[in-house]
């Protein structure tokens, strides 16, 4: 009896602890940087800017390393590490004429603050404003590319952008809703599985992409998802596809896991072709 009561109290304590800050459970920031593009001989520019609440943020701008210049890609990474570990996966686009702009959300890399859902979306919006201004300055079309949590963030931020600011949107391994993915992940663990519904309801859902993707300004949308993804099931990609207004493309690969679509030469070539077809040449 005493042991049973102790277990109940422990579970209640766990529930309260999780409810007190569930929004933070989405983020695993790595402060500092493991290196810079310069160490690989890649030219880059440090970018410093502020979020709407004054939080100081950091990013990198990598100019295209081939001609003609095709455009500017604004990249939003996932929920862990920082731009020093993510930029390598996107830097190959530099060799196809694309400038790259990558940012770290608050608490990641050299950006200040502590991440939460609202703050990260503010940061992504501030980064988009910087990217829009730079693209206009360089007279380049702007593409927003978001991966994993960055994809969910990109979808919501772009949906609230002004017509003409963004010429195309790419979502890679993105989840469709914060509460939905939280409920699924909590259900994967025996300790939290019985509590997955009440715990998921403590997550704010007002920034979920499935609420806004249908109202994005007119632009082509490409959704990539590996169906061997155990982190974000490809059902989320399918849900986003059916939620979004056309024009929209859905590319699925039965063998790719989370964030692995662009690991293969085939999908890289397909992405380059899609961008050439859908994004106007400057």
C-alpha positions as CSV (number, residue, x, y, z in Angstrom):
1,X,0.0,0.0,0.0
2,X,2.8,2.4,1.0
3,X,4.7,1.5,-2.1
4,X,1.7,2.1,-4.3
5,X,1.1,5.5,-2.8
6,X,4.8,6.3,-3.3
7,X,4.5,5.4,-7.0
8,X,1.4,7.5,-7.4
9,X,3.1,10.5,-5.8
10,X,6.2,10.0,-8.0
11,X,4.0,9.9,-11.1
12,X,2.1,13.0,-10.0
13,X,5.4,14.7,-9.4
14,X,6.6,13.7,-12.8
15,X,3.4,15.0,-14.4
16,X,3.7,18.4,-12.6
17,X,7.3,18.7,-13.6
18,X,6.6,18.0,-17.2
19,X,3.6,20.3,-17.3
20,X,5.7,23.1,-15.8
21,X,7.8,23.4,-19.0
22,X,6.7,21.0,-21.7
23,X,7.4,23.6,-24.4
24,X,11.1,23.4,-23.5
25,X,11.2,19.6,-24.2
26,X,11.3,20.3,-27.9
27,X,14.7,21.9,-27.8
28,X,18.2,20.5,-27.2
29,X,20.5,23.4,-27.9
30,X,24.2,23.2,-28.1
31,X,25.8,26.5,-27.0
32,X,29.0,27.6,-28.8
33,X,30.2,26.4,-32.2
34,X,32.2,23.4,-33.1
35,X,33.9,25.2,-36.0
36,X,33.2,27.6,-38.8
37,X,33.0,27.3,-42.6
38,X,36.4,29.0,-42.9
39,X,38.0,25.9,-41.5
40,X,36.8,24.1,-44.6
41,X,37.9,26.9,-46.9
42,X,34.3,28.2,-47.4
43,X,33.8,32.0,-47.4
44,X,31.1,33.2,-45.0
45,X,29.8,36.2,-43.2
46,X,28.8,36.4,-39.5
47,X,25.3,37.9,-39.1
48,X,24.1,39.4,-35.9
49,X,20.5,40.6,-35.5
50,X,17.7,40.8,-32.9
51,X,14.5,39.0,-32.3
52,X,11.3,41.0,-31.7
53,X,11.8,40.8,-27.9
54,X,15.4,42.1,-28.2
55,X,17.2,38.7,-27.9
56,X,20.5,38.8,-29.8
57,X,20.8,36.2,-32.4
58,X,23.6,34.9,-34.7
59,X,23.7,33.3,-38.1
60,X,26.0,32.7,-41.1
61,X,25.7,33.9,-44.7
62,X,27.5,31.8,-47.3
63,X,27.6,33.3,-50.8
64,X,27.2,31.0,-53.8
65,X,30.4,29.3,-55.0
66,X,29.3,28.9,-58.6
67,X,27.7,31.0,-61.3
68,X,25.1,31.9,-62.3
69,X,23.7,32.8,-58.9
70,X,20.3,31.1,-58.5
71,X,18.9,32.7,-55.3
72,X,19.1,32.8,-51.6
73,X,18.1,29.8,-49.3
74,X,17.1,30.7,-45.8
75,X,17.6,27.5,-43.7
76,X,16.0,26.7,-40.4
77,X,17.6,23.7,-38.6
78,X,16.1,21.1,-36.3
79,X,15.8,21.0,-32.5
80,X,19.3,20.0,-31.6
81,X,23.0,21.2,-31.9
82,X,23.5,24.4,-33.9
83,X,24.5,25.8,-37.3
84,X,28.1,24.5,-37.1
85,X,26.8,20.9,-37.3
86,X,23.9,21.6,-39.7
87,X,25.5,23.7,-42.4
88,X,27.5,20.9,-43.9
89,X,24.3,19.1,-44.9
90,X,23.2,22.2,-46.9
91,X,26.5,23.6,-48.1
92,X,26.5,21.5,-51.3
93,X,23.8,23.9,-52.6
94,X,26.5,26.6,-52.6
95,X,28.1,24.7,-55.5
96,X,24.8,25.0,-57.5
97,X,24.6,28.7,-57.4
98,X,22.7,29.2,-54.1
99,X,23.5,31.6,-51.4
100,X,22.8,30.2,-47.9
101,X,21.6,32.0,-44.8
102,X,21.4,29.9,-41.6
103,X,20.5,31.1,-38.1
104,X,20.6,29.7,-34.6
105,X,17.5,30.1,-32.5
106,X,17.8,31.5,-29.0
107,X,20.0,29.4,-26.8
108,X,21.7,27.7,-29.8
109,X,25.2,28.4,-30.9
110,X,26.1,32.0,-30.3
111,X,22.5,33.2,-29.9
112,X,21.5,34.4,-26.5
113,X,18.4,33.4,-24.4
114,X,16.5,30.2,-23.7
115,X,14.4,28.4,-26.4
116,X,10.6,28.0,-26.2
117,X,8.0,27.6,-28.9
118,X,7.0,31.3,-29.0
119,X,10.5,32.6,-28.8
120,X,11.9,30.3,-31.6
121,X,9.1,31.4,-33.9
122,X,9.9,35.0,-33.2
123,X,13.6,34.3,-34.0
124,X,12.7,32.6,-37.3
125,X,10.5,35.5,-38.2
126,X,13.3,38.0,-37.5
127,X,15.6,35.8,-39.6
128,X,13.1,35.9,-42.4
129,X,13.0,39.7,-42.3
130,X,16.8,39.8,-42.6
131,X,16.7,37.3,-45.5
132,X,14.0,39.2,-47.3
133,X,16.0,42.4,-47.1
134,X,19.2,40.7,-48.2
135,X,17.5,38.9,-51.1
136,X,16.1,42.3,-52.3
137,X,19.5,43.9,-51.9
138,X,21.2,41.1,-54.0
139,X,18.2,41.0,-56.4
140,X,17.8,37.3,-55.7
141,X,14.7,35.1,-55.2
142,X,14.2,33.8,-51.7
143,X,13.5,30.1,-50.8
144,X,12.8,29.0,-47.2
145,X,14.0,25.5,-46.3
146,X,13.1,24.1,-42.9
147,X,14.1,20.7,-41.6
148,X,12.4,18.8,-38.8
149,X,11.4,21.3,-36.1
150,X,12.8,23.9,-38.4
151,X,10.3,22.8,-41.1
152,X,7.4,23.2,-38.7
153,X,8.7,26.6,-37.8
154,X,9.3,27.6,-41.4
155,X,5.8,26.6,-42.4
156,X,4.1,28.8,-39.8
157,X,6.5,31.8,-40.4
158,X,6.1,31.7,-44.1
159,X,2.3,31.4,-43.9
160,X,2.4,34.8,-42.1
161,X,4.8,36.4,-44.6
162,X,3.8,39.1,-47.1
163,X,3.0,38.1,-50.7
164,X,6.2,38.3,-52.8
165,X,8.6,38.0,-49.9
166,X,9.2,34.3,-50.4
167,X,9.3,32.5,-53.8
168,X,9.3,28.9,-52.6
169,X,9.0,26.8,-49.4
170,X,10.6,23.4,-48.8
171,X,9.7,21.3,-45.7
172,X,12.0,18.4,-44.9
173,X,10.9,15.8,-42.3
174,X,8.6,18.3,-40.6
175,X,5.9,17.5,-38.1
176,X,2.4,18.8,-38.6
177,X,1.5,19.8,-35.1
178,X,3.2,20.3,-31.7
179,X,0.6,18.6,-29.6
180,X,0.3,15.7,-32.1
181,X,4.0,15.0,-32.2
182,X,4.3,15.4,-28.4
183,X,1.5,12.9,-27.9
184,X,3.1,10.4,-30.2
185,X,6.6,10.7,-28.5
186,X,5.1,10.5,-25.0
187,X,3.3,7.4,-26.1
188,X,6.6,5.7,-27.1
189,X,7.7,5.6,-23.5
190,X,6.0,3.3,-21.0
191,X,6.3,5.7,-18.1
192,X,4.6,8.6,-19.9
193,X,2.3,6.7,-22.3
194,X,-0.7,6.7,-19.9
195,X,-0.3,10.5,-19.5
196,X,0.3,11.3,-23.1
197,X,-3.1,13.0,-23.7
198,X,-3.1,15.3,-20.6
199,X,0.6,16.1,-21.0
200,X,0.2,16.9,-24.7
201,X,-2.5,19.4,-23.9
202,X,0.0,21.4,-21.9
203,X,1.9,22.1,-25.2
204,X,0.8,25.3,-26.9
205,X,-0.5,24.5,-30.3
206,X,-1.0,27.9,-31.8
207,X,2.2,27.8,-33.8
208,X,1.5,24.4,-35.4
209,X,1.9,24.4,-39.2
210,X,-1.3,22.5,-39.9
211,X,-3.2,25.5,-38.7
212,X,-1.6,27.9,-41.2
213,X,-0.1,26.2,-44.2
214,X,-3.3,26.5,-46.2
215,X,-3.2,30.3,-46.0
216,X,0.4,30.8,-47.1
217,X,0.9,33.4,-49.9
218,X,1.0,32.0,-53.4
219,X,4.2,30.0,-53.9
220,X,5.3,26.4,-54.7
221,X,5.7,24.1,-51.7
222,X,7.8,21.0,-51.7
223,X,7.4,18.4,-48.8
224,X,10.1,15.7,-48.4
225,X,9.8,12.9,-45.9
226,X,11.4,9.5,-45.4
227,X,9.0,6.8,-44.5
228,X,11.6,4.9,-42.4
229,X,11.5,8.0,-40.1
230,X,11.1,6.9,-36.5
231,X,11.4,10.4,-35.1
232,X,8.6,12.1,-37.2
233,X,6.5,9.5,-39.0
234,X,5.9,10.3,-42.7
235,X,2.2,10.5,-41.9
236,X,3.0,14.1,-40.8
237,X,4.4,14.9,-44.2
238,X,1.2,13.5,-45.8
239,X,-0.9,15.5,-43.4
240,X,0.9,18.7,-44.3
241,X,0.5,17.8,-48.0
242,X,-3.3,17.4,-47.7
243,X,-3.5,20.6,-45.5
244,X,-1.6,22.9,-47.9
245,X,-3.1,24.8,-50.7
246,X,-1.7,24.1,-54.2
247,X,0.8,24.2,-55.8
248,X,2.3,21.5,-53.6
249,X,4.6,18.5,-54.2
250,X,5.1,15.5,-51.9
251,X,8.2,13.3,-52.2
252,X,8.4,10.2,-50.1
253,X,11.2,7.6,-49.8
254,X,10.4,4.3,-48.1
255,X,14.1,3.7,-47.2
256,X,15.1,7.1,-45.8
257,X,15.0,7.9,-42.0
258,X,14.7,11.3,-40.3
259,X,16.4,14.1,-42.2
260,X,18.1,11.7,-44.7
261,X,16.3,12.5,-47.9
262,X,19.2,14.8,-49.2
263,X,21.8,12.2,-48.2
264,X,21.3,10.6,-51.6
265,X,22.5,11.9,-54.9
266,X,19.1,11.1,-56.5
267,X,17.1,13.5,-54.2
268,X,19.8,16.2,-54.4
269,X,19.5,16.2,-58.1
270,X,15.7,16.2,-57.9
271,X,15.8,19.2,-55.6
272,X,18.1,21.1,-57.8
273,X,15.8,20.5,-60.8
274,X,12.7,21.4,-58.8
275,X,14.3,24.7,-57.7
276,X,15.4,25.5,-61.3
277,X,11.8,24.8,-62.5
278,X,9.9,26.6,-59.8
279,X,12.0,29.5,-58.7
280,X,12.4,32.3,-61.3
281,X,16.0,33.0,-62.5
282,X,17.2,36.4,-61.3
